């Protein structure tokens, strides 16, 4: 009777692989729980993102309430900034002033031939003394002059020449000097600036900055003019440029919310995900709460503000904030409700009636403008105990339940794997004993005489 040949383990089977394969089948249920967990986590993450963007939108709307944004200020503009510049230093008369620049103020300047002194010397510029040591180079001499305080001059090395200039300008900027090793080659006398105001008599200034031409405005002369340059001082009003900046920040924040909600509600769920990334998709697809939010935002933008006296400025569209102009082509941003800003239209509305613009945006205390409207809309949604906060709390509870389920599942998997390995171990032991008995029987049979 031929013996039975067994390979490897007593059973001839790769029981380790068999256990792993059986457990892989069992773990499919755990994978489904993990995908549920990923989708729930995506939901709470996305709700947090929406909440954050809504709060940013609220803060941008609240900027319209800042008193500092609406404080009356004057602006100063010049018709040719290459010729003069102007800076307001205080209250200034409203209107335009013409400036003609005939000449610019310059400083006195002396040029010296330089010879390194053979002995220590003291040089004088104005009333200040500078110690020059024997053997000093020109560059070292320049450093010594410029390092001495209160000389009223500045020195440079100009092609091997020592050039010393007054630190002030004007005809009175000349300075005395002395130094045994100094030899003056040339002198340039400082000049006063010359200018006319509104075509009047020529006036002079020792500097290129004048404050008397337009009281409350410092004017800096930069170049000689061939025709008068206008300096225009506006009437006191809120800084339009700052208001425009705040409007653009509000629109950017609003469009960010619109983009986020559109993306989340349009992201379809993967029916049979195979990766965590796929499982996270569609966590808020066609979400009713977010669609209601979309509707509320559009209403807040498009509906009129109550309580304003001027009916022409009771809607954002009247100051250039709309979802886009009508067009024969489909505009996806417009369909999504994203805002655009017509700055030209805003400027015209602001110039005509700045007070009503302020009321519309919510910058007047006691007015229920855009700032107050968006506060009232967003606070109940994002604050603790609000709509999104409660939804995130619910999702967090779901995540805890899934986590508990995964832990219990892991416990069952551990128990089952231990049981399977024990069963295979018992089987191997039984087969080993059977193989041992079979081997002994075969040996005994082989020893019997053949018939």
Beta strands, then each sheet from edge to edge (+ up, - down):
strand 1: 76-78
strand 2: 84-88
strand 3: 95-103
strand 4: 109-114
strand 5: 121-125
strand 6: 128-132
strand 7: 153-158
strand 8: 161-166
strand 9: 177-178
strand 10: 182-188
strand 11: 193-197
strand 12: 203-205
strand 13: 209-214
strand 14: 217-221
strand 15: 229-233
strand 16: 321-322
strand 17: 340-341
sheet 1: 1+ 15- 3+ 11- 12+
sheet 2: 2+ 14- 13+
sheet 3: 7+ 8- 4+ 10-
sheet 4: 6+ 5- 9+
sheet 5: 16+ 17-
end
